[in-house]
Every structure is written in structure tokens, then in C-alpha cells.
Amino acid sequence: DKMALETIPKDLKGLRACKVCSLVKSIDQFVKDGCDNCEPYLKLKKNREAVNECTSQNFDGMVALMSPSDSWVGKWQRIERCVPGMYAVSVSGELPVDIIDSIREQGRPYIPRDRTTKQ
């Protein structure tokens, strides 16, 4: 699928992970296309400041998600409803409170991807 290939990072340098869904892409891919899962409420496309706030260069591990609904890793990572692509196992950093509020106002659950903070 051509769309799935567009989400795969082309280089291992300068990668960032979405703090909401943990999708891993280059900063340029996030600025060009936004987040393939979260764009409706993060609005990262053509907004480098939002990309810097809502993604992190500090993340641990990566998993390739090819068939989201059939994947036990997808269920374990809570990304089974996400697009195929590369995902971080955990993402360091917190979203700005106003963005968390916006996500919740739209009826979407927000699950922090940072395993280093106390919930």
C-alpha cells in the first residue's frame, strides 16, 4: 500500500514519535503530512511549532505495525486502530494541557505514551 509506505521513516536520524499515538516519522514527514492518526485534533501539518510540542525525539524501541487489527503487539501497545507504520514502544514527554483537553473534548481517550511518569 503506497500510503503505508509514505509513513515509514526514510532515515534513522532525526526521528520523532507522536506523543498521542506513538507513530514514528521524521520531523519533515510530520510537518509535510501531519500525524496519520491524530491530524484531526493535533493539526501538525505545516505547523513546525505544533510538531515540536506534540512529538518527541526521546522514545524507546520501535515496532513495525503492518496489520493493525490482527496484531497482538498492536493490542498490547493500544495502537490496533492506527495506520500501518513504525511506532515507538514508549515516548518521553508530556503534551500541553490544552491539547489533552481538546482531545478529551472530542470524545477521544488520551493514553500517555510516557512510561517514565507516575500515572
Rosetta blueprint (number, residue, H / E / L):
1 D L
2 K H
3 M H
4 A H
5 L H
6 E H
7 T H
8 I L
9 P L
10 K L
11 D L
12 L L
13 K L
14 G L
15 L E
16 R E
17 A E
18 C E
19 K L
20 V L
21 C L
22 S L
23 L E
24 V E
25 K E
26 S E
27 I H
28 D H
29 Q H
30 F H
31 V H
32 K H
33 D H
34 G L
35 C L
36 D L
37 N L
38 C L
39 E H
40 P H
41 Y H
42 L H
43 K L
44 L L
45 K L
46 K L
47 N L
48 R H
49 E H
50 A H
51 V H
52 N H
53 E H
54 C H
55 T E
56 S E
57 Q L
58 N L
59 F E
60 D E
61 G E
62 M E
63 V E
64 A E
65 L E
66 M L
67 S L
68 P H
69 S H
70 D H
71 S L
72 W H
73 V H
74 G H
75 K H
76 W H
77 Q L
78 R L
79 I L
80 E L
81 R L
82 C L
83 V L
84 P L
85 G E
86 M E
87 Y E
88 A E
89 V E
90 S E
91 V E
92 S L
93 G L
94 E L
95 L L
96 P L
97 V H
98 D H
99 I H
100 I H
101 D H
102 S H
103 I H
104 R H
105 E H
106 Q L
107 G L
108 R L
109 P L
110 Y L
111 I L
112 P L
113 R L
114 D L
115 R L
116 T L
117 T L
118 K L
119 Q L
